[in-house]
Amino acid sequence: MSQQVYGESDIGFSRRCNEDAIAWYQSTNGHNSVAVLADGIGGSKGGDLASQKAVDVCIDTLSPLVEKEKVDITELIEALNSSVAEANHQIRVARENDNELSKMGTTLLIVWMQGDQAFVANIGDSRCYRLFGDAAQQLTRDDTVAQAMVDDGSITEQEISRVPFRNVLTKALGTEPDVKAEIQQIFLKPSESLLLCSDGLTGAVNSEVWPSILAQQKTLKQQVESLIDESLNNKADDNVSVIIMTRQ
């Protein structure tokens, strides 16, 4: 069972630089792959450096394992945790060595696909969705003030848009000495795909319309570009990054 992965990132309309970073790596036989997406904390200098460092560390750490035909679940979880810890450490060191970077940090989303399984590791509010049929199902939980308020019953999902500072992160890579990702195991059917994105997409294009947009495109590249184009048509006020991983 082979896989396909493709992604792109766009600066959007209101940002002066792209603080998103993306990368992916596939095994030479096409059976395994890993994708990483990070969104640097806006408003703090070094967001772009933090996101790129996070992506580079995770790809460097995980890509050798991708070439193994099958990775034991325990070994994989340890590798995911290790890559997150190393990325966090390197960002912390950069913060401590340069006062101008003292507040830099980033979200981090890692998706490892192996056969009919995927492992999703998440910190922050970059999201992973399962795409199947005419639906897009959110798999990750946002580490934000608004989501925390929903979780404790202070507000409902419908009231999120009215919450001041609703997008403020409650957890991000680089902001604390020790940060752990939420890791979950997903089982995929052959016709299902996974979509990774930064909040530039979710803030500009409702996930309910993604399937209809994607259905009009034949290739993975066209699908990714169609979502980014739609976000730009809607004047996305943040950087927009999208990666799609699919089984064939």
C-alpha positions in Angstrom: 0.0 0.0 0.0 1.8 3.2 -1.2 1.3 6.7 0.1 1.4 10.2 -1.3 2.3 13.4 0.5 2.2 17.0 -0.7 2.1 20.4 1.0 2.5 24.1 0.5 2.7 27.3 2.6 1.7 30.8 1.7 2.3 34.1 3.6 -1.3 35.2 3.3 -2.5 38.8 3.2 -1.6 40.6 6.4 1.7 39.1 7.6 5.1 40.6 6.7 6.8 37.2 6.9 5.8 33.6 6.8 6.1 32.1 10.3 4.8 28.7 9.2 7.2 25.9 8.3 6.4 22.5 6.7 8.3 19.5 5.6 7.8 15.8 4.9 9.8 12.6 4.3 8.7 9.4 2.5 10.5 6.1 2.6 12.1 5.0 -0.7 9.5 2.2 -1.1 6.6 4.6 -0.5 5.1 2.6 2.4 5.9 5.0 5.3 5.9 8.8 5.6 6.2 11.5 8.2 5.0 15.1 7.8 5.6 18.1 10.1 3.9 21.5 10.3 4.8 24.3 12.7 3.3 27.8 13.2 5.5 30.3 14.9 3.9 32.4 17.6 2.7 35.6 16.0 3.7 39.0 17.5 6.9 37.7 19.0 10.2 38.0 17.2 11.7 34.7 16.1 8.4 32.9 15.4 9.7 32.0 11.9 13.0 30.7 13.4 11.2 28.6 16.0 8.9 27.0 13.5 11.7 26.2 11.1 13.9 24.8 13.9 11.1 22.6 15.1 10.4 21.2 11.7 14.1 20.6 10.9 14.8 18.8 14.2 11.7 16.5 13.9 12.5 15.6 10.3 16.2 14.9 11.1 15.2 12.8 14.1 12.4 10.8 12.5 13.4 10.4 8.9 15.8 7.5 9.5 13.0 5.5 11.2 10.8 6.1 8.2 13.0 3.8 6.1 12.4 0.9 8.4 9.7 -1.4 7.0 7.8 -1.5 10.2 8.5 0.4 13.4 7.3 -0.9 16.8 4.7 1.3 18.4 6.8 1.7 21.6 9.8 2.7 19.6 7.8 5.2 17.5 6.2 6.8 20.5 9.6 7.2 22.1 10.9 8.7 18.9 8.1 11.2 18.7 8.6 12.3 22.3 12.3 12.5 21.8 12.0 14.7 18.7 9.6 17.0 20.5 11.9 17.3 23.5 14.9 18.0 21.3 13.1 20.7 19.3 11.9 22.3 22.5 15.4 22.2 23.9 16.9 23.8 20.9 14.3 26.6 20.8 14.9 27.2 24.6 18.6 27.5 24.0 18.1 30.0 21.2 15.8 32.0 23.5 18.3 32.1 26.3 21.2 33.2 24.0 19.4 36.1 22.4 17.2 38.6 24.4 15.4 39.6 21.2 14.2 36.0 20.8 13.1 35.6 24.5 9.5 35.1 23.7 9.7 32.9 20.6 7.8 29.7 20.3 5.8 27.6 17.9 3.0 25.1 17.5 4.0 21.7 16.4 2.1 19.0 14.5 3.7 15.7 13.5 1.9 12.9 11.6 3.5 9.5 11.0 1.8 7.2 8.6 2.7 3.5 8.5 0.4 1.1 6.6 -3.1 1.6 7.8 -2.0 3.4 10.9 -1.1 7.0 11.7 0.3 8.6 14.8 -0.5 12.2 15.4 1.5 14.4 17.9 0.2 17.9 18.6 1.2 21.0 20.5 -0.8 24.2 20.0 -3.6 24.9 17.6 -2.3 23.6 14.3 -4.7 20.9 13.3 -5.0 17.4 11.8 -8.2 16.3 10.0 -9.4 13.0 8.7 -10.8 13.4 5.2 -13.3 10.8 4.1 -16.2 11.0 1.6 -17.9 14.4 2.1 -16.6 15.0 5.6 -13.6 16.6 7.3 -13.2 15.3 10.9 -11.0 17.2 13.3 -8.7 14.8 15.2 -6.6 17.2 17.3 -7.6 19.3 20.2 -6.5 23.0 20.3 -4.3 24.1 23.1 -6.0 27.5 23.4 -7.8 29.7 25.9 -11.1 29.2 24.1 -10.8 25.4 24.0 -9.9 25.3 27.7 -13.1 27.3 28.4 -15.2 24.9 26.3 -13.6 22.0 28.2 -14.4 23.4 31.6 -18.0 24.3 30.6 -17.5 28.1 30.7 -18.7 28.5 27.1 -20.1 26.4 24.3 -18.4 25.8 20.9 -20.8 28.3 19.4 -19.6 31.0 21.7 -15.9 30.7 20.9 -16.0 33.5 18.3 -17.0 36.0 21.1 -14.2 35.2 23.4 -11.4 37.9 23.6 -7.9 36.4 23.2 -9.6 33.1 22.1 -6.5 32.2 20.0 -4.0 32.6 22.8 -2.1 29.3 23.2 -2.1 27.5 26.5 0.8 25.3 25.4 3.5 25.9 22.8 6.9 24.5 21.9 9.7 26.6 23.5 7.7 28.4 26.1 8.4 25.9 29.0 11.4 23.8 29.9 9.3 20.6 29.4 6.5 20.4 26.9 4.8 17.1 25.9 2.7 16.5 22.8 -0.6 14.8 22.8 -0.2 11.6 20.8 -2.9 9.6 19.4 -3.1 6.5 17.1 -5.5 6.6 14.1 -6.5 3.7 11.8 -7.2 4.6 8.2 -9.2 3.0 5.5 -7.7 3.0 1.9 -9.9 5.8 0.8 -9.1 8.2 3.7 -6.6 11.0 3.8 -5.1 13.2 6.6 -4.9 16.9 6.3 -2.5 19.0 8.4 -3.0 22.8 8.5 -2.1 26.0 10.3 -4.9 28.2 11.6 -4.6 30.4 8.6 -6.7 27.9 6.7 -9.2 27.2 9.4 -9.7 30.9 10.1 -10.4 31.6 6.4 -12.2 28.5 5.1 -14.8 26.5 7.0 -13.8 22.9 7.1 -17.4 21.9 6.1 -16.7 23.1 2.6 -13.3 21.5 2.2 -14.6 18.2 0.7 -16.5 19.9 -2.0 -13.4 22.0 -2.9 -11.1 19.0 -2.9 -13.5 16.9 -5.0 -13.0 19.2 -7.9 -9.3 18.5 -8.1 -7.5 15.4 -9.4 -4.0 15.5 -8.0 -2.8 16.0 -4.4 -0.9 19.2 -5.5 -4.1 20.6 -7.0 -6.1 19.8 -3.9 -3.6 21.5 -1.6 -3.4 24.6 -3.9 -7.2 24.8 -4.1 -7.6 25.1 -0.3 -4.8 27.7 -0.1 -6.3 29.6 -3.1 -9.7 29.7 -1.4 -8.2 31.0 1.8 -6.5 33.8 -0.2 -9.7 34.5 -1.9 -11.2 35.0 1.6 -8.3 37.3 2.5 -6.7 35.0 5.0 -5.2 37.2 7.7 -2.5 34.7 8.7 0.0 32.5 7.0 -1.7 29.4 5.4 -0.1 26.0 5.3 -1.6 22.7 4.2 -0.2 19.2 3.9 -2.3 16.2 2.7 -1.2 12.6 3.3 -3.1 9.8 1.5 -3.1 6.0 1.1 -3.5 4.4 -2.3 
